[in-house]
């Protein structure tokens, strides 16, 4: 079960090596990670967005999970903001201990506190365990998710 000493906090630049190591998992970046300097540049860009934050779940000084949360202002929905969760990851050795659940509850609380009308995320269609996890937390499949690979020629 989840360690009672789990802390979810906004990430600091010093957390980036641990976060990058989490992204090396086969289901995320499959052993490849950004060079630390590139990650630091991207992290600096995060800090310039008004409502884009990177969070870590930490216990006993060790980063066990991470997620990013973007809160967007909208003209639709009568101006109510919406929130988007990205890059959810938990250390494989700590999966099943409630860390992902704690991070998603944290994301929900952050979005609710910001007055968001929804919190959305996407998950690769192949990741059935992840889908079951999100549904267990109350997320519902809604509509369709579309993407286009911008690295290829687009018509």
N, C-alpha and C positions, 0 to 999 in steps of 0.2 A: 504494500500500500504506500501511498505518497508519504514522503518524508515530511514530518511536521515542520521542519526548518526550511522548507522551500520558500524562496523569495522570488517574486517576479518584479523586475525593475527595468527601467530604461537602460539599454546597452550603452556601454562606454567604448571608446576606441580600443582600449586595452582588451576588451572581450573578443575582438575580431578574430584572432587566431583560433580560439575555441569554437566560435560560430562557424568559421570556414571548415573546421574539422568535422563538425556535425553535417554540413552540406555534402561532404565527400561520400555519404552513404549511397549504396547502389540505387535506391529509389529516388534519390534527389539528383546529385551531379555525378554519380557513378565513378567516384575516385578522383575526379578532376575538381579543382577549386581555383578561385581567383588568386592571383598573386596578392600578397598582403598590401603592397602599395596601391594596387588598383582598388582593393576593398576599402582602404582608408579614404581614397578619393571619392568613392561612391557613398561611404558613410558621411563624409563632409557634405555631400549633396543632400542626403537625408536631412541633415541638421538645418538646411536652408528652407526646407518645406515647412509651412506653418503647422501642419498636423500629420506628419509622416514620422513614425517612430519605430525603432527597432527595440524589441524587448528580449530579455533573457530570463530563463528560470534557473535559479542557482541554489545549490545546497552545499553547505560546508565549503564555500569558496570555489565550487566547481560548477561550470556552466553545463546544464543538463538538457536545455532546450532553448528554442528561440522562435520568434515570429515577428513579422512586420505588420503594422497597422496604419492604414491611410484613411483619414477622415476627409471626405470631399464635400465642399459646398455645392448646392444644387439650385438651379432656378425652378426646376420641376418639383413636384411633391411639396408645393407651397413653401419652397425654400428650406425644407428640412434636409440636413446633411445625411450622407450615407457613409458607411465604413466598409473597407475592404481588407481582409486578412490575406497575407501572402507568406510564403516561405516558412511554413510551420514545420518544425523539425525537433525530434527528441532523440537523445543519445540511445542507440540500440540496446545498450546494457540496462537502461532505465525505463524502457517502454513497458507499459502495463502497470506502472506505479502511480498513475494519476497526474503525471506532469503535463501531458497534452491537455487533459481535462482542465487542470488549473489554469493553463495558459489561455484556453478558449473562454473560460469563465471570466478571466481578466480582460480579454478582448471585448467580451459582451458588456462588461461593466464600464470600460472606457468609452465604448460606442454609445451606450445608454447615457452616460454622464455628459457626452457631447451633444445629446439631443438627436442622435441618428434615428432615422425611421427604419433602417435595416443594417444588418451586418452580412456581408456576402463573402464567399470564398469559392475557389474552384479547385477541383481535384482531378487528376488524370483518370480517365475512364477505367484504366487497368487496376487502379488502387482500391480494390474492393474492401480491404480491411479498413482503410482510411474512411471510406464512405460509411461503413457501419459505425465507426467511431463518431463521425460528425452527426449522423442520424440519432445516435444514442444521446447526444448532447442537445437534441431538439432542432438541429438544422434540417430543413426540408429541401428535397430536390425541387427546383423551381425553374421552369422555362428551359431554355437551351443555352449552352455555352458555346460560343464560336471563337475560333482563333484563326489567324493566318500567319504562316511562317514568313516573316519579312526578309529573311536571308535569301530567299529565292525570288526569281522573277515573278512579279505579280501582274495580272492582267487588269 
